[in-house]
Amino acid sequence: MSHPPLPPYFPAASAPDPGSIPLRPLTVGELIGSGFAVVRRHLGLLGPIAVLIAAVSAGAEIAILSATGTLEAVATGDWISTWSKDVAAGHVDSLPVGIYSAVGLSSLISIAGTLMLSGLATACASVDAVRRRPARGAVAERLRGRIGALVVVSVVVAVVSLAGSLIFIVPGLIAYTAWAVAAPAAVMERAGAGRALTRSTRMTRGHRWRILGVTVLIVIITAVIESIISSVVDAGMSTVSAGVSLIVTSAVGAVVAAVTSSWVGAVIGLLYVDIRLRTENLGPALRAYAATLPRG
């Protein structure tokens, strides 16, 4: 009695994956676990870039707060009670400009940076998918000539998503879920900014709720980890001013981001791979390519 063939994205059980990334649709748990595996293998590339992005983001926020004289108030939390009283009295109906500007710029840098990391991490995952011991320089070869497009796409998606969220949160979420894999597409498909955005819009159709759910999950996990570490640091800073404590906590957070931000970027990059495994028969194509590579 003959059996129907397996769907094209499910490899035969006797064929082991050529690399460390499963070449089949990934579960949420596998996205999370494989994301950590990508970071572990490529921390030397992803970590320093993640730290730089986090440092620039935190530095921009602290610089604006200092320039507007609100650093100490934000560090102590006093601005919340002052602002609430002013709102109740009818004196103000929006956040202080300095705080609004600091948080806005910091968020923009963080979002754009995470998307850039997703493009870098996708290049890392692509070489891990076809070889368990990637050749030296394989990731650099994937990234050659793609950094400019990656930066442009990441900034565009970050600006539109953040602007949409500030106006009303739903437009921002719609923009993000539609363009979530534009940065990986810019790297892996050597697409310009416009084509990468269009490609992402098409790829994510039917997958946007999953993209949103996975993104919310990894952001929550990251926030919990960073909150625990920040609490430990704060506990040891009881003898210094709130402003100094905020600066030190931000510096520690930038170091922690070497892992957490890299991981978020890696999971987003793996979402790109997962969608293509599900819809574009990417698994057999990668297996065929892996078979042409020299052993080693």
C-alpha positions as CSV (number, residue, x, y, z in Angstrom):
1,M,0.0,0.0,0.0
2,S,1.5,3.3,-1.1
3,H,1.6,6.3,1.2
4,P,1.1,9.9,0.1
5,P,4.4,11.9,-0.1
6,L,5.3,14.2,2.8
7,P,4.7,17.9,2.2
8,P,7.7,19.5,0.5
9,Y,8.9,21.3,3.6
10,F,9.1,18.2,5.8
11,P,12.4,16.3,5.2
12,A,12.5,12.6,5.3
13,A,13.2,11.2,8.7
14,S,16.4,9.5,7.5
15,A,17.9,12.8,6.3
16,P,19.6,14.7,9.1
17,D,19.7,18.4,8.9
18,P,23.1,19.5,7.4
19,G,23.4,22.3,10.0
20,S,22.2,23.3,13.4
21,I,19.0,25.0,12.3
22,P,16.1,22.6,11.7
23,L,15.0,22.8,8.0
24,R,11.3,22.5,8.7
25,P,8.7,24.8,10.2
26,L,9.8,25.9,13.6
27,T,7.7,25.9,16.7
28,V,7.8,28.9,19.1
29,G,10.0,26.9,21.4
30,E,12.4,26.2,18.6
31,L,12.5,29.8,17.5
32,I,13.5,30.8,21.1
33,G,16.0,28.0,21.5
34,S,17.6,28.4,18.0
35,G,17.8,32.1,18.6
36,F,19.9,31.6,21.7
37,A,22.0,29.1,19.7
38,V,22.7,31.6,17.0
39,V,23.7,34.2,19.6
40,R,26.0,31.7,21.3
41,R,27.8,30.8,18.1
42,H,28.0,34.4,16.8
43,L,28.3,36.5,19.9
44,G,31.6,37.9,18.7
45,L,29.8,39.6,15.8
46,L,26.4,40.3,17.3
47,G,27.4,41.2,20.9
48,P,29.6,44.3,20.3
49,I,27.0,45.7,17.8
50,A,24.2,45.2,20.3
51,V,26.2,46.9,23.1
52,L,27.0,49.8,20.8
53,I,23.3,50.2,19.9
54,A,22.2,50.0,23.5
55,A,24.9,52.5,24.6
56,V,23.9,55.0,21.9
57,S,20.2,54.6,22.8
58,A,20.8,55.1,26.5
59,G,23.3,57.9,25.9
60,A,20.9,59.8,23.7
61,E,18.2,59.5,26.4
62,I,20.5,60.6,29.2
63,A,21.9,63.5,27.2
64,I,18.4,64.9,26.4
65,L,17.2,64.5,29.9
66,S,20.4,66.3,31.2
67,A,20.1,69.1,28.7
68,T,16.4,69.7,29.6
69,G,17.1,69.5,33.4
70,T,14.8,66.4,33.9
71,L,17.4,63.7,34.5
72,E,17.1,63.7,38.3
73,A,13.3,63.9,38.2
74,V,13.1,60.9,35.9
75,A,15.7,59.0,37.9
76,T,13.7,59.5,41.2
77,G,10.3,59.2,39.5
78,D,9.3,62.6,41.0
79,W,8.2,63.9,37.5
80,I,5.3,61.5,37.6
81,S,3.6,63.0,40.6
82,T,4.4,66.6,39.4
83,W,3.0,65.9,36.0
84,S,-0.1,64.2,37.4
85,K,-0.8,67.2,39.6
86,D,-0.4,69.6,36.7
87,V,-2.7,67.5,34.6
88,A,-5.3,67.4,37.3
89,A,-5.1,71.2,37.7
90,G,-5.5,71.7,33.9
91,H,-2.0,73.2,33.5
92,V,-0.7,70.6,31.1
93,D,-2.1,67.8,29.0
94,S,1.0,66.1,27.6
95,L,4.3,64.7,28.8
96,P,7.2,67.2,29.3
97,V,8.9,67.9,26.0
98,G,12.3,66.8,27.3
99,I,11.0,63.4,28.5
100,Y,9.0,62.9,25.4
101,S,12.0,63.6,23.2
102,A,14.4,61.5,25.2
103,V,12.1,58.4,25.2
104,G,11.2,58.9,21.6
105,L,14.8,59.1,20.3
106,S,15.9,56.3,22.6
107,S,13.1,54.0,21.4
108,L,13.8,54.9,17.7
109,I,17.4,53.9,18.1
110,S,16.5,50.7,19.9
111,I,13.9,49.6,17.4
112,A,16.1,50.3,14.4
113,G,19.1,48.7,16.1
114,T,17.1,45.5,16.8
115,L,16.0,45.3,13.2
116,M,19.6,45.7,12.1
117,L,20.6,42.9,14.4
118,S,17.8,40.7,12.9
119,G,19.4,41.2,9.4
120,L,22.9,40.3,10.8
121,A,21.5,37.3,12.7
122,T,19.7,36.0,9.7
123,A,23.1,35.9,7.8
124,C,24.5,34.0,10.8
125,A,21.5,31.6,10.8
126,S,21.8,31.0,7.1
127,V,25.3,29.7,7.4
128,D,24.4,27.6,10.5
129,A,21.6,26.0,8.5
130,V,23.8,24.4,5.9
131,R,26.9,23.5,8.0
132,R,27.5,22.7,11.6
133,R,30.9,24.2,11.3
134,P,30.6,27.2,9.0
135,A,33.6,28.2,7.0
136,R,35.5,31.2,8.2
137,G,34.3,34.3,6.5
138,A,30.9,32.8,5.5
139,V,28.9,35.3,7.4
140,A,31.0,38.2,6.1
141,E,30.4,37.0,2.6
142,R,26.6,37.0,3.1
143,L,26.8,40.6,4.5
144,R,29.1,42.0,1.8
145,G,27.5,45.1,0.2
146,R,24.3,44.8,2.3
147,I,25.0,47.0,5.3
148,G,23.7,50.2,3.6
149,A,20.4,48.7,2.6
150,L,20.1,47.0,6.0
151,V,20.5,50.3,7.8
152,V,18.0,52.2,5.5
153,V,15.3,49.5,5.8
154,S,15.8,49.3,9.6
155,V,15.5,53.0,10.1
156,V,12.4,53.3,7.8
157,V,10.6,50.5,9.6
158,A,11.5,51.9,13.0
159,V,10.3,55.4,12.1
160,V,7.0,54.3,10.6
161,S,6.3,51.8,13.4
162,L,7.1,54.3,16.2
163,A,5.2,57.1,14.6
164,G,2.2,54.9,14.1
165,S,2.3,53.8,17.7
166,L,2.5,57.4,18.9
167,I,-0.5,58.4,16.9
168,F,-2.5,55.4,17.8
169,I,-0.9,52.1,18.7
170,V,-2.6,49.9,16.1
171,P,-1.1,51.6,13.0
172,G,2.3,51.0,14.5
173,L,1.7,47.4,15.1
174,I,0.3,46.9,11.6
175,A,3.4,48.5,10.1
176,Y,5.8,46.4,12.2
177,T,4.1,43.1,11.5
178,A,4.0,43.8,7.8
179,W,7.7,44.8,7.6
180,A,9.1,42.7,10.4
181,V,11.3,40.6,8.0
182,A,12.3,43.4,5.6
183,A,15.8,43.7,7.2
184,P,16.5,39.9,6.8
185,A,15.1,40.1,3.2
186,A,17.5,43.0,2.5
187,V,20.5,40.9,3.5
188,M,19.5,37.4,2.3
189,E,17.9,38.4,-1.0
190,R,20.2,41.3,-1.7
191,A,17.2,43.5,-2.1
192,G,17.2,47.3,-2.0
193,A,15.1,49.1,0.6
194,G,11.9,49.4,-1.5
195,R,12.0,45.8,-2.7
196,A,12.8,44.5,0.8
197,L,9.7,46.3,2.2
198,T,7.5,45.0,-0.6
199,R,8.9,41.5,-0.2
200,S,8.3,41.6,3.6
201,T,4.7,42.8,3.1
202,R,4.0,39.8,0.8
203,M,5.8,37.2,2.9
204,T,4.1,38.1,6.2
205,R,0.5,37.8,4.9
206,G,-1.1,35.1,6.9
207,H,1.7,35.1,9.5
208,R,1.3,38.5,11.1
209,W,-0.5,37.4,14.2
210,R,2.2,34.8,14.8
211,I,4.9,37.5,14.3
212,L,3.1,39.7,16.7
213,G,2.7,37.0,19.3
214,V,6.3,35.8,19.1
215,T,7.6,39.4,19.3
216,V,5.5,40.2,22.4
217,L,6.7,37.0,24.0
218,I,10.4,37.7,23.4
219,V,10.0,41.3,24.5
220,I,8.4,40.2,27.8
221,I,11.2,37.7,28.4
222,T,13.8,40.3,27.7
223,A,12.1,42.9,29.9
224,V,12.0,40.4,32.8
225,I,15.6,39.5,32.5
226,E,16.7,43.1,32.2
227,S,14.4,44.2,35.1
228,I,15.9,41.6,37.4
229,I,19.5,42.7,36.6
230,S,18.6,46.3,36.9
231,S,17.0,45.7,40.3
232,V,20.2,44.0,41.5
233,V,22.3,46.9,40.3
234,D,19.9,49.4,41.9
235,A,20.2,47.6,45.2
236,G,23.9,48.2,45.2
237,M,23.6,51.9,44.3
238,S,21.7,53.1,47.4
239,T,24.5,55.5,48.5
240,V,24.7,57.5,45.3
241,S,22.3,60.0,43.7
242,A,19.4,58.8,41.6
243,G,20.9,60.4,38.5
244,V,24.2,58.5,38.9
245,S,22.3,55.3,39.6
246,L,20.3,55.8,36.4
247,I,23.5,56.3,34.4
248,V,25.2,53.2,35.9
249,T,22.1,51.1,35.4
250,S,21.9,52.1,31.8
251,A,25.6,51.2,31.3
252,V,25.0,47.8,32.8
253,G,21.9,47.4,30.6
254,A,24.0,48.1,27.5
255,V,26.3,45.2,28.4
256,V,23.4,42.9,29.1
257,A,22.0,43.8,25.7
258,A,25.0,42.0,24.1
259,V,22.9,38.9,24.7
260,T,19.3,40.0,25.1
261,S,19.1,42.4,22.1
262,S,21.1,39.9,19.9
263,W,18.7,37.2,20.9
264,V,15.6,39.3,20.0
265,G,17.2,40.1,16.6
266,A,18.0,36.4,16.1
267,V,14.5,35.3,16.8
268,I,13.1,37.9,14.3
269,G,15.6,36.7,11.8
270,L,14.5,33.1,12.3
271,L,10.9,34.1,11.8
272,Y,12.0,35.1,8.3
273,V,13.6,31.7,7.8
274,D,10.5,29.9,9.3
275,I,8.1,31.7,6.9
276,R,10.2,30.7,3.9
277,L,10.4,27.1,5.2
278,R,6.6,27.0,5.4
279,T,5.7,28.7,2.2
280,E,8.6,28.6,-0.3
281,N,10.1,25.1,0.0
282,L,13.3,26.6,1.4
283,G,14.3,23.4,3.2
284,P,15.1,21.2,0.2
285,A,16.8,24.1,-1.5
286,L,19.1,24.5,1.5
287,R,19.8,20.8,1.6
288,A,20.7,20.8,-2.0
289,Y,23.1,23.7,-1.5
290,A,24.6,22.1,1.6
291,A,25.3,19.0,-0.5
292,T,27.6,21.0,-2.8
293,L,29.7,22.4,0.0
294,P,33.0,20.7,0.8
295,R,33.0,18.5,3.9
296,G,34.6,19.9,7.0
